[in-house]
Each structure stands twice: as C-alpha cells, then as structure tokens.
C-alpha cells in the first residue's frame, strides 16, 4: 500500500484532532507508527513517526509540523497543542496525574464526590483514579465551582487528560 505525502499529511491532521495516542499502520512495504504525548523542551507535543523495518526512533531532530514539512523518511514532528473547541481559558482543568480508570464516587453505591455547580475548595477530593488496583484520590488544586465533568464514570483515562473544569474564585 503506497502512502503518498498528501495522504500522510491528511492522516496526521486527522490524528491531531483526536485523542488517539498511538497508531501503527503496517503493509508489506513499510510500517508507520505515530505516537503522541511526548513533550519537547519548547512545551509542544511530539509525535514520533518511524517508517521502515523497526519502530525505533530516527536520529532526526524535532521539526515544527506544517503541512508542507511532513518528513518522508520518519523523524520527530512537533505538533502544537490544540485546546478542546469549547475550552474556556478562564477555567482551570483538573488533569489526570496517571493512567487508570476514572470514578466519580468512593464506591458504586455512594454519591459522587462532586456534581456540576458544586463549590469546591483547594485540596478537596473530586474523584478517584484506579491504577493497578490502587484507588488514588484526586484533589482540586484551586477553589471554585465545577462547571464541567469531562469523563464518564468508570472510563479509562490517560496521563494529563482533563477530567473536570473549575471556574476559580
């Protein structure tokens, strides 16, 4: 399956608009692996792209991703972070500090820690992330009002994924 530059550009653009962290395409001729979530020194996300026999990173320095500059033979691509479409800069996001399963309440038969519209204080537990059979309480870093809960109960979450939005104050 030959993959031309415009198809690769279209694929990278589509991936940048999703939460997909890793994608691997394999054929008889090549293997393409795209991984997101790495952080460059300049704060941009990196996607590691490898083409060839292995998925080992190429020794090419990161470059800024603009449509005409997609590398043909692999290398690291810097993808500027794109905020969610409805993200409001005045809100503070509660981020997942780990990979695990998000729970809104301490037990299935108990009330959620917080609901939309609740006032919270800094240090208050707002949810639990289960990781490797350990329940980790996630505390708010700011006081304010819960304006949005972004994750469904009992859903898997990734490191750095926004869980809730808080209107500080």
Buried (B, 14 or more C-beta within 10 A) or exposed (E): EEBEEEEBBEBBEEBBEEEEBEBEBEEEEBBBBBBBEBEBEEEBBBBBBBBEEEBEBBEEEBEEBEEEEBBEEBBBBBBEEEEEEEEEEEBBBBBBBBBBBBBBBBEEEEEBBBEEEBEBEEEBEBBBBBBEEEEBEBBBBBBBBBBBBBBEEEEEBEEBBBBBBBBEE
